[in-house]
Amino acid sequence: GLKGSIPKEITKLTKLRELYLMNNNIEGHIPTEIGTLSKLVAIDFRSNSLSHTIPMELYSLIDLVDLTLGYNDLSGTIASHIGNLKSLKVLHVAENILTGSIPSEIGLINFDVLTISNNKFSGSLPTEFNLLTKLHTLFMNHNDFTGELQLPIASRLTWLPVNNNRFNGTLPDNLYK
């Protein structure tokens, strides 16, 4: 597979709509310059060796539909600016070392797929999590979430791993509506 890092010069591809670099040996950080590729609708960097944080500049790509960064070594948090990505349908950040709590702005997005499992997220889920009614896939197992389990009325849910957290209480009634 490909080796090395993602070159900053990739931003010369100003008409780029989809950037798929998954399943390679790419390392280093995600260049902040990718945030200038305003036509991007899909980024898939899964299964590489990317490290550092998710650049703030990615949150300016308002036409993104798919942001797949899972199976890397990314650290830091999901910023509240995630709420800018109103077109986003897929957020896949599983199998990284992301920390902190899930921002309430996550409720501004009509996700189909949200995979945040196998990280180091902590704290209670925001009540805005209940707004994610379009979800059909929600993976949030193997984190350090606490408090009551917040789940949307999402009759489309086909996957719901929530194991290996520290939730308390019962399964929410709205899960069955």
Secondary structure, 3 states (H helix, E strand, C coil): CCEECCCHHHHHCCCCCEEECCCCEEEECCCHHHHHCCCCCEEECCCCEEEEECCHHHHHCCCCCEEECCCCEEECCCCHHHHHCCCCCEEECCCCCCEECCCHHHHHCCCCEEECCCCEEEEECCHHHHHCCCCCEEECCCCEEEEECCCCCCCCCCECCCCCCEEECCCCHHHHC
